[in-house]
Amino acid sequence: MGIRTGAQYIASLRDDRALYIAGQRVRDVTAYAPLAGILGSIGEHFDAFHKPELQADYTYASPTDGQPVSNSFLPARTWDEVQQRLRGESLRKEATFGLMGRLPDFMNAFVTDAAVIAPHVLGHRDKAFADNAIRYWEYCRDQDICLTHTLVDPKRDYGKDLSAQRALKVVRETDAGIVVSGARMLSTLAPVSNEIWVGPFMPRRPGEEDYALSFAVPVATPGLKFIARESYARGGSRFDRPLAERFDEGDALAVFDNVLVPWERVFIYRDIVAYNMMAPSFPGYLLLQANARGRAKLRFMTGLACKMADVLGRSELPRYQELLGEFLALNEIADGLVEASARELLVHAQEEFAKQTDAGFVLEDVARETASLFASPTRGMVGISMLRFFLPEVNTKVNELIRLMGSSSLVMSVTEADFANPETATDLEQFLGNDKTSARERVQVMKLAWDAVAGEFGGRQEIYEIFFAGDPFLSRQLHYFTPRRGQYQAMVDRLLGNAEPSSAFHSTGRHSQTSGRASPVAGPENAESIRSAPHAVRCRVSAPRNGVRCRAQG
Ligand SMILES: Cc1cc2nc3c(=O)[nH]c(=O)nc-3n(C[C@H](O)[C@H](O)[C@H](O)COP(=O)(O)OP(=O)(O)OC[C@H]3O[C@@H](n4cnc5c(N)ncnc54)[C@H](O)[C@@H]3O)c2cc1C
């Protein structure tokens, strides 16, 4: 089939799903007014693939039947392919101003990462699970499926175990498949997706096999219910809510009540090693997609801040030029980081492709040494550092700048109707307009800024960016255990005259693992628990000894 049109995508959502929003069941999402804006935006996204001028940057030929499919499914393994992917990802993110974290591209990249690591990770015990993941990637690619995903367990009580959280688990097996019950969060895009992928995030420990699952099912599967938050869009004026009316992706709790998952849709089954190693093994198509999205948003937010300075009549002030100049420079850094992430992806992808046929690769060996949550101590970490640290911090900072610049003008945002009413329109023009900018344009810009950083949509966006790559506290802690710490401390030791002859100073500083075999960096004897809180104790990372044993490679 290949790429779908927007109309085909929208028609596919009429599936009698069990979706609840604001106290009512929404059986036909295409007729639910608050979702009209997001459906229009995703519909435009699908339609864009059919534009002749975009096809070279957006698509490639499906190996199945030669039909054009999105290049967000391309398992790039050469520099040309990585660049082709990045061009498509970047253009699509610019088209949505970086405001849709879960554009279908996101999960397309996710299933591609999963397919590449499937042979040596998902199939390490039973090849059938790898075959399932590869077939599922082909299915999503060739049918142009729109996916939501849930990785996080519900948090009923932080201090208790998974059973007390009522986390999703297998309750029985049948010849047809596994039956699962429990809940998962947070299913962004669920109201307008075709299927849901359930996968790992926080690591599982021995004894939690029933919770070590990954699978995908259609959103409209019997027993599966989505309880979504109230929409920030109202199906109303785009002048008044310019972003909420276009880009509110929706978030939902996914509740599974004895849902039958057919065997061919199961990718991880009661397998703690595969569960914990899945994300850390991803070459990073997802990461590059997410970073391209973050860069597009930073560009948009910088443009918005500059536009605000213009309409407020302050762009000539040195103070404003200094504040905005910093963000223009941060965009340059973002470009450099995306470029570096793309090069890093190429290295990681080639490593993972090599492991597919490496008879000496033993997943359990690597699992003993790999920090969870993408923090393999032997991998390059530019992409993940951009996602975890650069983007959320810059995003929070630009939001703060916009709030400070806007001040009362952000709040004094009348509606479109006030400009249509002659009793108020003249006053608004007189008191809010200036020589260069009409009151209407100024209010329009301020409403955009409000929606971006302060209203319901903007408030959610800010939280979203902070948690996009997981818990920021945990991210920082994980980075503490990377080999860099030892390397940098070794510099100090060198100055103090305490350096060993083969110190990290003499290594290249690269941490890419060129074979899948055990790295000498650290062994289980070095494993350190991070966090004393019960839910986090599960996440064990390998701490390098002084970093001096970090082998320079490649
Ligand atoms: C808008 C939005 C959209 C999302 N969309 C998706 C999605 O589409 N799919 C998906 O799978 N997930 C999604 N998520 C979930 C996201 O992955 C998680 O928010 C993230 O991983 C953090 O997990 P959590 O929310 O459960 O936070 P928690 O783990 O509950 O942490 C909350 C806070 O408590 C702190 N904390 C936790 N434990 C401790 C401790 N032991 N000691 C001290 N402090 C602690 C954390 O640092 C954090 O500040 C979304 C989240 C948001 C906000």
The ligand as an SDF file (V2000), in Angstrom:
LIG
                    3D

 53 58  0  0  0  0  0  0  0  0999 V2000
    3.1990   15.5350   28.5520 C   0  0  0  0  0  0  0  0  0  0  0  0
    3.7690   14.1640   28.6690 C   0  0  0  0  0  0  0  0  0  0  0  0
    3.6150   13.2580   27.6330 C   0  0  0  0  0  0  0  0  0  0  0  0
    4.1260   11.9590   27.7460 C   0  0  0  0  0  0  0  0  0  0  0  0
    3.9450   11.0690   26.7290 N   0  0  0  0  0  0  0  0  0  0  0  0
    4.3630    9.8060   26.8700 C   0  0  0  0  0  0  0  0  0  0  0  0
    4.1270    8.8380   25.8390 C   0  0  0  0  0  0  0  0  0  0  0  0
    3.5980    9.1430   24.7720 O   0  0  0  0  0  0  0  0  0  0  0  0
    4.4940    7.5640   26.0830 N   0  0  0  0  0  0  0  0  0  0  0  0
    5.0910    7.1850   27.2450 C   0  0  0  0  0  0  0  0  0  0  0  0
    5.3980    6.0160   27.4080 O   0  0  0  0  0  0  0  0  0  0  0  0
    5.3480    8.0850   28.2210 N   0  0  0  0  0  0  0  0  0  0  0  0
    4.9920    9.3630   28.0610 C   0  0  0  0  0  0  0  0  0  0  0  0
    5.2230   10.2670   29.0640 N   0  0  0  0  0  0  0  0  0  0  0  0
    5.7830    9.7690   30.3140 C   0  0  0  0  0  0  0  0  0  0  0  0
    7.2330   10.0990   30.4970 C   0  0  0  0  0  0  0  0  0  0  0  0
    8.0230    9.1010   29.8940 O   0  0  0  0  0  0  0  0  0  0  0  0
    7.4490   10.1540   31.9870 C   0  0  0  0  0  0  0  0  0  0  0  0
    6.8230   11.3260   32.4480 O   0  0  0  0  0  0  0  0  0  0  0  0
    8.8780   10.1740   32.4050 C   0  0  0  0  0  0  0  0  0  0  0  0
    9.5200    8.9820   32.0720 O   0  0  0  0  0  0  0  0  0  0  0  0
    8.9820   10.3320   33.9370 C   0  0  0  0  0  0  0  0  0  0  0  0
    8.2090    9.3440   34.5550 O   0  0  0  0  0  0  0  0  0  0  0  0
    7.0090    9.7470   35.4880 P   0  0  0  0  0  0  0  0  0  0  0  0
    6.1350   10.7610   34.8540 O   0  0  0  0  0  0  0  0  0  0  0  0
    6.3610    8.4870   35.8930 O   0  0  0  0  0  0  0  0  0  0  0  0
    7.6960   10.5110   36.6720 O   0  0  0  0  0  0  0  0  0  0  0  0
    8.0550    9.9400   38.0730 P   0  0  0  0  0  0  0  0  0  0  0  0
    8.9730    8.7920   37.9680 O   0  0  0  0  0  0  0  0  0  0  0  0
    6.7720    9.7710   38.7830 O   0  0  0  0  0  0  0  0  0  0  0  0
    8.8430   11.1470   38.7010 O   0  0  0  0  0  0  0  0  0  0  0  0
    8.1700   12.3500   39.0920 C   0  0  0  0  0  0  0  0  0  0  0  0
    9.1130   13.2180   39.8880 C   0  0  0  0  0  0  0  0  0  0  0  0
    9.4870   12.5300   41.0780 O   0  0  0  0  0  0  0  0  0  0  0  0
   10.8850   12.4740   41.1720 C   0  0  0  0  0  0  0  0  0  0  0  0
   11.2550   11.1740   41.7530 N   0  0  0  0  0  0  0  0  0  0  0  0
   10.8810    9.9680   41.3160 C   0  0  0  0  0  0  0  0  0  0  0  0
   11.4060    9.0210   42.0930 N   0  0  0  0  0  0  0  0  0  0  0  0
   12.1300    9.6440   43.0340 C   0  0  0  0  0  0  0  0  0  0  0  0
   12.9290    9.2040   44.1240 C   0  0  0  0  0  0  0  0  0  0  0  0
   13.0830    7.9280   44.4090 N   0  0  0  0  0  0  0  0  0  0  0  0
   13.5440   10.1100   44.8800 N   0  0  0  0  0  0  0  0  0  0  0  0
   13.3980   11.4250   44.6180 C   0  0  0  0  0  0  0  0  0  0  0  0
   12.6580   11.9110   43.6070 N   0  0  0  0  0  0  0  0  0  0  0  0
   12.0350   11.0230   42.8170 C   0  0  0  0  0  0  0  0  0  0  0  0
   11.3850   12.5990   39.7490 C   0  0  0  0  0  0  0  0  0  0  0  0
   12.6950   13.1130   39.6980 O   0  0  0  0  0  0  0  0  0  0  0  0
   10.3930   13.5360   39.1450 C   0  0  0  0  0  0  0  0  0  0  0  0
   10.7590   14.8620   39.3630 O   0  0  0  0  0  0  0  0  0  0  0  0
    4.7760   11.5700   28.9490 C   0  0  0  0  0  0  0  0  0  0  0  0
    4.9480   12.4950   29.9780 C   0  0  0  0  0  0  0  0  0  0  0  0
    4.4650   13.7760   29.8460 C   0  0  0  0  0  0  0  0  0  0  0  0
    4.6760   14.7490   30.9950 C   0  0  0  0  0  0  0  0  0  0  0  0
  1  2  1  0
  2  3  1  0
  2 52  2  0
  3  4  2  0
  4  5  1  0
  4 50  1  0
  5  6  2  0
  6  7  1  0
  6 13  1  0
  7  8  2  0
  7  9  1  0
  9 10  1  0
 10 11  2  0
 10 12  1  0
 12 13  2  0
 13 14  1  0
 14 15  1  0
 14 50  1  0
 15 16  1  0
 16 17  1  0
 16 18  1  0
 18 19  1  0
 18 20  1  0
 20 21  1  0
 20 22  1  0
 22 23  1  0
 23 24  1  0
 24 25  2  0
 24 26  1  0
 24 27  1  0
 27 28  1  0
 28 29  2  0
 28 30  1  0
 28 31  1  0
 31 32  1  0
 32 33  1  0
 33 34  1  0
 33 48  1  0
 34 35  1  0
 35 36  1  0
 35 46  1  0
 36 37  1  0
 36 45  1  0
 37 38  2  0
 38 39  1  0
 39 40  1  0
 39 45  2  0
 40 41  1  0
 40 42  2  0
 42 43  1  0
 43 44  2  0
 44 45  1  0
 46 47  1  0
 46 48  1  0
 48 49  1  0
 50 51  2  0
 51 52  1  0
 52 53  1  0
M  END
$$$$
